[in-house]
Amino acid sequence: MYQDINEVNIFQSGPYGVLTNVKAAQANLTANNASGNAGYAGSFANHGLAGQQATPLFDAAFAGEAAGADGALADYTDSNFSTMVSMGEAGSIGGRLTGLGTAPYFCNLVGASFGPCSNPLNQVNYTGPGAGLPINFLQANPYTGGSSALYLVAEGYSNYNGLQVDFRQRQFHGLQFDANYTWSHTLGISTPNNWQGQTYTFTLRSPRLGYGPSLFDIRHSLNVNGTYDLPFGKGKMFANKGGVVDKIIGGWTVGSIFNFQTGTPFLLGGGSGNGDPYTASTFNNNPNNDGLGDGGVVLHGVTASQLQSSIGTYRIQGTTGVSFINPKYLAVQSGPNTGGGANPAYITPNVTPGTIGQRVWLYGPHFWNDDMSITKRFQITESMRFTFQAEMLNVFNHPNFQQGPGSGCNYYCTSAGYQFPFIQGSGFGIGGISPNYNSASPNQGARVVELRANIEF
């Protein structure tokens, strides 16, 4: 698994600690918004109001800026910073302060003694002493410019427990079949849709947070297949006659392949979706845009077990889509615009800086499919036979749905704009096309009927 040895540190001691300053900024923002002063709204600067505190880290990082709408340094009213403060995104803020660009936050913190700040090739040309903080104040290797430094280690682990039962019936009075059932549970340092089996840890401080169900943790699977020669016609139990009767009702065989399995797992994320996986990065920054900086969720008046019980397929009226979770847990609960993220009365992102909220694993809707065949054999001569067969794939034309947008994702859907399973994403809770659908197929997973005729001699 990968470890990011350049994980942003927010737990520094002293007045410049990231976590200390973010908590103070949250108090400042709350007081400013409640002050009734329109100029203070949206600012997290210390204006001396009751409950407000100094934020020396931000004072230093924003040094040299012009005054903003509230009279403080301009970034105190920057909407991006204000949103991160209100959401408790200490990890995201720490990551943003590592920047060297047009807003030289990091140079303001460490000074021109840090080579990249004064190197003219970076077009920063910083000359001041800054706040004098050590260059590894935020990251172990600041020369990466806020990026990760991944280290592949052989420290991952997993386990599998299962029960398999198989019952076979050999040919007996025209019937043969095989029925097998598997109960299983597989856990490990989980891989977020990585076919190589590699994964990033959520944080170096607790690799155990990455422990959970694997991508293929299908708890129950039932498979039944078989054929049955219908007992009609010459030599059979019923209508044991030759001639025309046998030609019509004799020589029929039916077959079926049935599969049922429970859904695949997914982990609720507190982020916003809409292409912004940073939201809810309360603990760790997310330089790789992989969702693993997510700060988790908070459940209100509902348990993970109750959420799991609500998983199913719920038709969205006026559309061909479904929600796979009871719509009461969605922000918009009816109509063609059903969805819009999670209902904040039940599920909200964790906004407490320096913490990781609940890590809620759920399993998507179950899957079932049945294929059937019907075969008719005509004996033409002693050595020649004509066979006609109809094969019906998905014979009941039954749709299956999976969580997410059908891009094969069930942890963090980076290929789908972070819509699922981030609870603030507009696509949260909306089911996509099923795993047996193929976008390249003209029938999109609907029933397929194949006809075949053979002459055997």
C-alpha positions as CSV (number, residue, x, y, z in Angstrom):
1,M,0.0,0.0,0.0
2,Y,1.0,3.6,-0.4
3,Q,1.8,5.9,2.5
4,D,2.0,9.6,1.9
5,I,5.0,10.6,4.0
6,N,4.3,14.2,3.0
7,E,0.9,14.2,4.7
8,V,0.0,17.7,5.9
9,N,0.5,18.2,9.6
10,I,-2.2,20.2,11.4
11,F,-1.3,19.3,15.0
12,Q,1.6,21.6,15.7
13,S,1.9,23.1,19.2
14,G,2.2,26.8,19.8
15,P,0.4,29.8,18.5
16,Y,0.9,28.9,14.8
17,G,-0.6,25.5,15.0
18,V,-3.0,24.9,12.1
19,L,-5.7,23.2,14.1
20,T,-5.5,25.9,16.8
21,N,-5.9,28.6,14.3
22,V,-8.8,26.9,12.4
23,K,-10.8,26.5,15.6
24,A,-10.2,30.1,16.4
25,A,-11.2,31.1,12.9
26,Q,-14.4,29.2,13.2
27,A,-15.3,31.1,16.3
28,N,-14.4,34.4,14.6
29,L,-16.6,33.5,11.6
30,T,-19.6,32.6,13.8
31,A,-19.3,35.9,15.7
32,N,-18.8,38.0,12.6
33,N,-21.9,36.5,10.9
34,A,-24.0,37.1,14.0
35,S,-22.8,40.6,14.5
36,G,-25.3,42.3,12.2
37,N,-22.4,44.2,10.5
38,A,-22.8,43.5,6.8
39,G,-19.1,44.2,6.3
40,Y,-18.1,41.5,8.7
41,A,-20.3,38.8,7.1
42,G,-18.2,35.9,5.7
43,S,-15.0,37.1,7.4
44,F,-13.1,34.9,9.9
45,A,-10.8,37.8,11.0
46,N,-10.6,38.8,14.7
47,H,-12.5,42.1,15.0
48,G,-12.5,42.1,18.8
49,L,-16.0,40.8,19.2
50,A,-17.0,38.6,22.1
51,G,-15.6,35.1,21.7
52,Q,-13.2,36.0,19.0
53,Q,-9.5,35.0,19.1
54,A,-6.3,35.9,17.5
55,T,-5.2,33.8,14.4
56,P,-1.4,34.4,14.1
57,L,-1.0,31.7,11.4
58,F,-3.4,33.4,9.0
59,D,-2.0,36.9,9.9
60,A,1.4,35.7,8.9
61,A,0.3,33.7,5.8
62,F,-1.8,36.7,4.5
63,A,0.8,39.3,5.2
64,G,1.2,42.0,2.5
65,E,-2.3,41.7,1.2
66,A,-4.6,44.6,0.6
67,A,-7.6,45.2,2.9
68,G,-10.7,43.2,2.2
69,A,-14.4,44.2,2.6
70,D,-14.1,44.0,6.4
71,G,-10.9,46.1,6.6
72,A,-8.8,43.0,7.5
73,L,-6.4,41.3,5.1
74,A,-8.2,40.3,1.9
75,D,-8.1,36.5,2.3
76,Y,-10.0,36.8,5.5
77,T,-13.1,37.3,3.3
78,D,-12.0,35.0,0.5
79,S,-15.0,32.7,-0.1
80,N,-12.9,29.6,-0.5
81,F,-11.1,30.1,2.8
82,S,-14.3,31.1,4.5
83,T,-16.0,27.9,3.3
84,M,-13.1,25.7,4.4
85,V,-13.2,27.4,7.8
86,S,-16.9,26.9,8.2
87,M,-16.6,23.2,7.2
88,G,-13.7,22.7,9.6
89,E,-11.4,21.7,6.7
90,A,-8.1,22.0,8.6
91,G,-6.4,19.5,6.3
92,S,-7.4,21.5,3.2
93,I,-6.4,24.8,4.7
94,G,-3.0,23.3,5.7
95,G,-2.6,22.1,2.1
96,R,-3.5,25.5,0.6
97,L,-0.9,27.2,2.8
98,T,1.8,25.2,1.2
99,G,1.4,27.1,-2.0
100,L,4.2,29.3,-3.5
101,G,2.2,31.0,-6.3
102,T,0.8,34.4,-6.7
103,A,-0.4,34.3,-3.1
104,P,2.9,33.2,-1.4
105,Y,1.4,31.9,1.8
106,F,4.2,29.5,2.5
107,C,6.9,32.0,1.8
108,N,5.2,34.4,4.3
109,L,5.4,31.6,6.9
110,V,9.0,30.5,6.4
111,G,10.8,33.4,4.7
112,A,13.2,33.9,1.8
113,S,15.7,31.4,3.4
114,F,13.6,28.7,1.7
115,G,15.2,28.5,-1.7
116,P,12.1,28.1,-3.9
117,C,10.7,31.3,-2.4
118,S,13.6,33.4,-3.6
119,N,14.4,31.5,-6.8
120,P,13.6,33.8,-9.7
121,L,12.7,30.7,-11.8
122,N,9.6,30.3,-9.7
123,Q,8.6,33.9,-10.4
124,V,7.9,34.4,-6.7
125,N,11.0,36.5,-5.8
126,Y,10.2,36.6,-2.2
127,T,12.6,38.7,-0.1
128,G,11.1,39.0,3.4
129,P,12.0,37.1,6.6
130,G,8.5,35.8,7.0
131,A,7.3,34.5,10.3
132,G,10.4,32.4,10.7
133,L,8.7,29.0,10.9
134,P,10.7,25.9,10.0
135,I,10.3,24.8,6.4
136,N,8.9,21.4,7.5
137,F,6.2,23.1,9.5
138,L,3.4,21.8,7.3
139,Q,5.0,18.9,5.3
140,A,8.0,16.7,5.8
141,N,9.3,17.6,2.3
142,P,8.2,21.2,1.4
143,Y,10.1,21.1,-1.9
144,T,7.3,19.1,-3.4
145,G,5.2,22.3,-3.4
146,G,2.2,20.9,-1.6
147,S,2.2,17.6,-3.5
148,S,2.3,14.1,-2.0
149,A,5.4,11.9,-1.6
150,L,4.1,8.4,-1.9
151,Y,6.0,5.5,-0.5
152,L,5.0,1.9,-1.4
153,V,5.3,-0.4,1.6
154,A,4.3,-4.1,2.1
155,E,2.2,-3.4,5.2
156,G,-1.3,-4.1,3.8
157,Y,-3.3,-7.0,5.1
158,S,-6.6,-8.7,4.5
159,N,-8.7,-11.7,5.6
160,Y,-11.4,-13.8,4.1
161,N,-13.9,-16.1,5.7
162,G,-16.5,-18.0,3.8
163,L,-18.9,-21.0,3.6
164,Q,-19.5,-22.8,0.4
165,V,-22.3,-25.3,-0.1
166,D,-22.8,-27.2,-3.4
167,F,-25.6,-29.6,-4.3
168,R,-25.4,-31.5,-7.6
169,Q,-28.0,-33.8,-9.2
170,R,-26.7,-36.0,-12.0
171,Q,-29.0,-37.0,-14.8
172,F,-32.1,-38.6,-13.2
173,H,-35.4,-39.0,-15.0
174,G,-34.4,-36.2,-17.4
175,L,-33.3,-33.8,-14.7
176,Q,-29.8,-32.5,-13.9
177,F,-28.8,-29.4,-12.0
178,D,-26.1,-27.8,-9.9
179,A,-27.0,-25.4,-7.0
180,N,-24.3,-23.6,-5.0
181,Y,-24.4,-21.0,-2.3
182,T,-21.5,-18.9,-0.9
183,W,-21.5,-16.8,2.3
184,S,-18.4,-14.8,2.6
185,H,-16.9,-11.7,4.2
186,T,-13.6,-10.2,3.2
187,L,-11.9,-7.3,4.9
188,G,-8.6,-5.6,4.6
189,I,-6.8,-2.3,3.9
190,S,-9.2,-1.5,1.2
191,T,-8.4,-0.5,-2.3
192,P,-10.4,2.3,-3.8
193,N,-11.0,0.9,-7.3
194,N,-7.4,0.2,-7.8
195,W,-6.9,-3.0,-10.0
196,Q,-3.3,-3.2,-8.9
197,G,-4.3,-3.8,-5.3
198,Q,-2.5,-0.6,-4.2
199,T,-4.2,1.9,-1.8
200,Y,-3.4,5.1,0.0
201,T,-3.8,5.2,3.7
202,F,-6.3,7.7,5.1
203,T,-3.6,9.0,7.4
204,L,-0.2,8.0,8.6
205,R,-1.5,8.5,12.1
206,S,-3.9,5.6,11.8
207,P,-3.6,3.1,8.9
208,R,-6.4,1.2,10.5
209,L,-8.9,3.7,9.2
210,G,-8.4,2.2,5.8
211,Y,-9.6,-1.2,7.0
212,G,-12.9,-2.3,5.7
213,P,-14.8,-4.4,3.2
214,S,-13.0,-5.2,0.0
215,L,-14.3,-4.3,-3.5
216,F,-15.5,-7.8,-4.0
217,D,-17.1,-8.3,-0.6
218,I,-20.3,-9.9,-1.8
219,R,-21.8,-11.5,1.3
220,H,-24.3,-13.9,-0.3
221,S,-24.2,-15.5,-3.7
222,L,-26.6,-18.2,-5.1
223,N,-26.1,-19.9,-8.5
224,V,-28.5,-22.5,-9.9
225,N,-28.2,-24.1,-13.3
226,G,-29.8,-27.1,-14.8
227,T,-31.8,-28.8,-17.6
228,Y,-35.0,-30.8,-17.6
229,D,-36.3,-33.1,-20.4
230,L,-40.1,-32.7,-20.4
231,P,-41.8,-36.1,-19.7
232,F,-43.9,-36.1,-22.8
233,G,-43.8,-38.2,-26.0
234,K,-42.5,-41.6,-27.0
235,G,-40.7,-43.4,-24.1
236,K,-41.7,-40.8,-21.6
237,M,-44.1,-40.8,-18.6
238,F,-46.9,-39.0,-20.4
239,A,-48.4,-39.3,-23.9
240,N,-46.1,-42.2,-24.5
241,K,-46.9,-42.4,-28.2
242,G,-45.1,-42.1,-31.5
243,G,-46.2,-40.5,-34.7
244,V,-47.6,-36.9,-34.9
245,V,-48.2,-36.7,-31.1
246,D,-44.5,-37.3,-30.4
247,K,-43.5,-34.9,-33.1
248,I,-45.4,-32.1,-31.4
249,I,-45.1,-32.7,-27.7
250,G,-42.0,-34.9,-27.5
251,G,-38.3,-34.0,-27.4
252,W,-38.6,-30.8,-25.4
253,T,-35.9,-29.6,-23.0
254,V,-35.8,-26.5,-20.9
255,G,-32.8,-25.1,-19.2
256,S,-32.0,-22.2,-16.9
257,I,-29.0,-20.4,-15.3
258,F,-30.0,-18.3,-12.3
259,N,-27.8,-16.0,-10.3
260,F,-28.5,-13.9,-7.2
261,Q,-26.0,-11.9,-5.2
262,T,-26.1,-9.2,-2.6
263,G,-24.7,-5.7,-3.4
264,T,-21.1,-4.4,-3.3
265,P,-19.9,-2.1,-0.5
266,F,-19.4,1.6,-0.5
267,L,-18.2,4.1,2.1
268,L,-20.1,7.3,2.7
269,G,-17.9,10.4,2.2
270,G,-18.6,13.8,3.6
271,G,-17.3,15.7,0.6
272,S,-19.3,17.8,-1.8
273,G,-19.0,15.9,-5.0
274,N,-19.3,18.3,-8.0
275,G,-15.6,17.8,-8.7
276,D,-14.5,19.0,-5.3
277,P,-13.2,16.0,-3.2
278,Y,-11.5,18.5,-0.8
279,T,-14.7,19.3,1.1
280,A,-14.7,17.7,4.6
281,S,-10.9,17.3,4.7
282,T,-11.0,18.0,8.4
283,F,-7.9,15.9,9.2
284,N,-5.7,15.4,6.2
285,N,-5.2,17.2,2.9
286,N,-6.1,15.4,-0.3
287,P,-3.3,16.3,-2.8
288,N,-4.1,13.3,-5.0
289,N,-7.7,14.1,-5.6
290,D,-8.6,10.5,-4.5
291,G,-11.1,11.2,-1.8
292,L,-8.9,9.8,0.9
293,G,-8.6,13.1,2.7
294,D,-12.3,12.9,3.5
295,G,-13.3,13.7,7.1
296,G,-16.3,11.3,7.3
297,V,-19.9,11.9,8.1
298,V,-22.2,12.4,11.1
299,L,-25.5,10.5,11.5
300,H,-28.4,12.1,13.2
301,G,-31.3,10.0,14.6
302,V,-30.4,7.1,12.3
303,T,-28.0,4.2,12.6
304,A,-25.8,2.6,9.9
305,S,-28.0,-0.5,10.3
306,Q,-31.2,1.5,9.5
307,L,-29.5,3.1,6.5
308,Q,-28.6,-0.4,5.3
309,S,-32.2,-1.6,5.7
310,S,-33.3,1.3,3.5
311,I,-31.1,0.3,0.6
312,G,-33.2,-0.9,-2.4
313,T,-34.5,0.4,-5.7
314,Y,-37.0,3.3,-5.5
315,R,-38.5,4.5,-8.8
316,I,-38.1,8.2,-9.5
317,Q,-41.4,9.3,-11.0
318,G,-41.2,11.1,-14.3
319,T,-37.8,9.6,-15.1
320,T,-36.2,6.2,-15.9
321,G,-33.9,6.5,-13.0
322,V,-34.1,5.1,-9.4
323,S,-32.8,6.0,-6.0
324,F,-31.1,3.1,-4.3
325,I,-31.7,4.5,-0.8
326,N,-35.0,5.5,0.7
327,P,-35.8,9.0,-0.6
328,K,-36.4,10.3,2.9
329,Y,-32.7,10.3,3.3
330,L,-32.2,12.5,0.3
331,A,-32.4,16.3,0.2
332,V,-35.1,16.3,-2.6
333,Q,-37.4,13.4,-1.8
334,S,-39.8,13.3,-4.8
335,G,-40.3,14.3,-8.4
336,P,-37.9,14.2,-11.3
337,N,-35.2,16.1,-9.4
338,T,-35.0,13.5,-6.6
339,G,-31.5,13.5,-5.0
340,G,-29.6,16.7,-4.5
341,G,-27.4,15.1,-1.8
342,A,-28.2,13.6,1.6
343,N,-30.9,14.9,3.8
344,P,-29.1,17.0,6.4
345,A,-31.7,16.0,9.0
346,Y,-30.1,12.5,8.9
347,I,-26.6,12.7,7.4
348,T,-24.2,15.6,7.4
349,P,-20.4,16.0,6.8
350,N,-18.1,16.1,9.8
351,V,-17.1,19.7,10.3
352,T,-15.1,19.3,13.5
353,P,-11.5,20.2,12.6
354,G,-8.8,17.7,13.6
355,T,-11.2,14.7,13.7
356,I,-12.4,12.0,11.3
357,G,-16.1,11.4,11.7
358,Q,-18.1,8.1,11.3
359,R,-16.9,5.8,8.6
360,V,-20.2,4.3,7.4
361,W,-20.0,1.3,5.1
362,L,-23.1,0.3,3.3
363,Y,-23.9,-2.3,0.6
364,G,-25.7,-1.5,-2.6
365,P,-28.8,-3.2,-4.1
366,H,-28.8,-6.9,-4.7
367,F,-28.5,-8.3,-8.2
368,W,-30.3,-11.2,-9.9
369,N,-30.5,-12.5,-13.4
370,D,-32.1,-15.5,-15.1
371,D,-31.2,-16.9,-18.5
372,M,-33.4,-19.6,-20.0
373,S,-33.3,-22.0,-23.0
374,I,-36.0,-24.1,-24.8
375,T,-34.8,-26.9,-27.1
376,K,-36.9,-29.1,-29.4
377,R,-35.4,-32.2,-31.1
378,F,-37.0,-33.8,-34.2
379,Q,-35.8,-37.3,-35.1
380,I,-35.6,-37.3,-38.9
381,T,-34.0,-40.7,-39.5
382,E,-32.2,-43.1,-37.3
383,S,-28.9,-41.3,-37.9
384,M,-30.2,-37.7,-38.5
385,R,-31.8,-35.3,-36.0
386,F,-32.9,-31.7,-36.3
387,T,-32.6,-29.4,-33.2
388,F,-34.2,-26.0,-32.8
389,Q,-33.2,-23.9,-29.7
390,A,-34.3,-20.6,-28.3
391,E,-32.0,-18.9,-25.8
392,M,-33.3,-16.0,-23.8
393,L,-30.7,-13.9,-21.8
394,N,-32.3,-12.0,-19.0
395,V,-35.5,-13.8,-19.8
396,F,-37.7,-11.7,-17.5
397,N,-36.2,-8.5,-18.8
398,H,-35.4,-7.5,-15.3
399,P,-33.3,-4.4,-14.7
400,N,-30.5,-4.3,-12.1
401,F,-29.2,-1.2,-10.6
402,Q,-25.9,-0.3,-8.9
403,Q,-25.0,2.6,-6.7
404,G,-23.2,5.4,-8.4
405,P,-23.2,6.4,-12.1
406,G,-22.3,3.0,-13.5
407,S,-18.6,3.6,-13.9
408,G,-17.7,0.6,-11.9
409,C,-17.0,2.5,-8.7
410,N,-18.1,1.8,-5.2
411,Y,-15.6,3.6,-3.0
412,Y,-14.7,7.0,-4.3
413,C,-15.8,7.6,-7.9
414,T,-13.0,9.7,-9.2
415,S,-14.1,9.0,-12.8
416,A,-17.6,10.3,-12.0
417,G,-16.9,13.8,-10.8
418,Y,-17.1,12.8,-7.1
419,Q,-20.8,12.5,-7.2
420,F,-21.0,9.2,-5.3
421,P,-20.8,8.3,-2.5
422,F,-20.1,11.9,-1.3
423,I,-23.2,12.9,0.6
424,Q,-23.2,16.5,-0.7
425,G,-22.9,15.5,-4.3
426,S,-26.1,16.0,-6.3
427,G,-25.9,12.4,-7.5
428,F,-25.7,10.9,-4.0
429,G,-28.2,8.0,-3.7
430,I,-29.1,7.9,-7.3
431,G,-28.7,4.4,-9.0
432,G,-26.9,3.9,-12.2
433,I,-26.9,1.3,-14.9
434,S,-26.4,-2.2,-13.7
435,P,-23.1,-4.2,-13.9
436,N,-24.6,-6.5,-16.6
437,Y,-25.4,-3.5,-18.8
438,N,-22.9,-2.6,-21.5
439,S,-22.9,0.9,-23.0
440,A,-21.6,-0.5,-26.3
441,S,-24.5,-2.9,-26.5
442,P,-27.5,-1.7,-28.5
443,N,-30.0,-3.4,-26.1
444,Q,-28.4,-1.9,-22.9
445,G,-28.8,-5.1,-20.9
446,A,-32.4,-5.8,-21.9
447,R,-33.6,-9.3,-22.8
448,V,-31.9,-10.9,-25.7
449,V,-33.5,-13.8,-27.6
450,E,-31.2,-16.0,-29.8
451,L,-32.6,-18.6,-32.2
452,R,-30.5,-21.5,-33.4
453,A,-31.1,-24.5,-35.7
454,N,-28.8,-27.5,-36.1
455,I,-28.9,-30.7,-38.2
456,E,-27.0,-33.5,-36.5
457,F,-26.0,-36.6,-38.3
